[in-house]
Amino acid sequence: MENCIFCKIIKKEIPSSIVYEDDAVVGFKDINPVAPVHILIVPKTHLANVNEINEENADIIAKIHLAAKKIAKEMNIHEKGYRLINNCGPDAGQTVFHLHYHLIGGKNLGSKIL
């Protein structure tokens, strides 16, 4: 997508702190972290959000989760715990309309969801 900031990061048109990349997924540091570890994990294929997942592209969810597991281990938060969050749509707080997950950890996040 032409004006998508995440697509530009994936294409390396915008500098970012990429911590993970494979053939399907990129992980990079959030510019406004809410915890010591706050990584955005995005598919290289542009999908606006979870509502665009279908039988043909559903494997991207597994690839994102596998990337999250690898990143959590690399960031040394895999044993104590982390959150993997997806916001779908404006009412959920999605501000960039490219499917992405927030991997958050590195401190006690408590039990509250909101």
C-alpha atoms as one frame of an Amber mdcrd trajectory, in Angstrom:
protein
   0.000   0.000   0.000   1.440   3.291  -1.122   1.054   5.467   2.008   1.302
   2.745   4.655   4.083   3.537   7.123   4.585  -0.155   7.945   4.926  -1.026
   4.249   7.591   1.689   4.006   9.423   0.223   7.021   9.241  -3.260   5.464
  10.718  -1.869   2.224  13.362  -0.046   4.319  12.242   3.315   2.940  11.941
   4.566   6.538  14.681   3.868   9.092  13.583   1.695  11.991  15.031  -0.600
  14.606  14.371  -3.972  12.988  15.010  -6.801  15.451  13.637  -9.700  13.386
  13.014 -10.500   9.750  12.191 -13.604   7.770  10.509 -14.241   4.421   7.014
 -13.340   5.714   7.340 -11.156   8.820   9.261  -8.153  10.178   9.635  -7.174
  13.834  10.758  -3.702  14.862  10.860  -1.560  17.991   7.784   0.573  18.687
   8.622   4.295  18.649   6.378   4.828  21.710   7.142   1.824  23.917   4.905
   1.045  26.898   7.376  -1.449  28.394  11.115  -2.187  28.217  10.371  -4.574
  25.334   7.780  -3.347  22.837   8.123  -4.832  19.373   5.676  -4.538  16.479
   5.388  -7.698  14.401   3.962  -7.181  10.920   3.459  -9.371   7.857   5.301
  -8.279   4.734   2.051  -8.620   2.819  -0.266  -5.681   3.424  -3.467  -6.673
   5.192  -5.431  -3.916   6.928  -6.279  -6.009   9.985  -7.513  -9.420  11.175
 -10.768  -8.936   9.238  -8.783  -9.531   6.034  -7.609 -12.978   7.130  -9.093
 -15.805   5.067  -8.350 -19.442   4.214  -5.703 -18.434   1.652  -3.655 -16.197
   3.956  -4.414 -17.564   7.445  -0.914 -19.047   7.714   0.399 -15.530   8.352
  -1.070 -15.658  11.866   1.007 -18.747  12.664   4.100 -17.072  11.208   3.515
 -13.986  13.373   3.140 -16.146  16.491   6.277 -18.133  15.686   8.167 -14.865
  15.160   6.851 -13.588  18.511   8.172 -16.701  20.237  11.625 -16.246  18.645
  11.749 -12.530  19.459  10.655 -13.133  23.071  13.442 -15.659  23.492  15.999
 -13.330  21.890  14.853 -10.473  24.167  15.063 -12.823  27.175  11.412 -12.392
  28.185  10.190 -15.826  27.123  10.388 -17.374  30.596   8.895 -14.595  32.732
   6.152 -13.767  30.233   4.941 -11.289  27.667   1.797 -10.119  25.939   0.935
 -10.399  22.284  -1.753  -7.849  21.438  -3.663  -7.128  18.251  -6.013  -4.174
  17.849  -8.579  -4.590  15.084 -10.317  -1.410  13.963 -10.530   2.148  15.262
 -12.694   1.357  18.308 -10.033  -1.127  19.434  -7.309   1.513  19.124  -5.839
   0.502  15.766  -4.138   3.590  14.323  -2.031   2.037  11.549  -4.150  -0.046
   9.210  -1.600  -2.733   8.444  -2.063  -5.949  10.426   0.321  -5.901  13.384
   0.836  -7.375  16.809   2.446  -5.718  19.810   4.906  -7.939  21.690   5.202
  -6.353  25.134   7.272  -7.465  28.100  10.333  -6.900  30.218   8.387  -5.933
  33.335   5.426  -7.163  35.349   2.418  -6.172  33.262  -0.114  -7.087  35.921
  -3.422  -8.797  35.297  -5.406  -5.897  33.845  -6.197  -6.007  30.157  -6.997
  -2.309  29.873
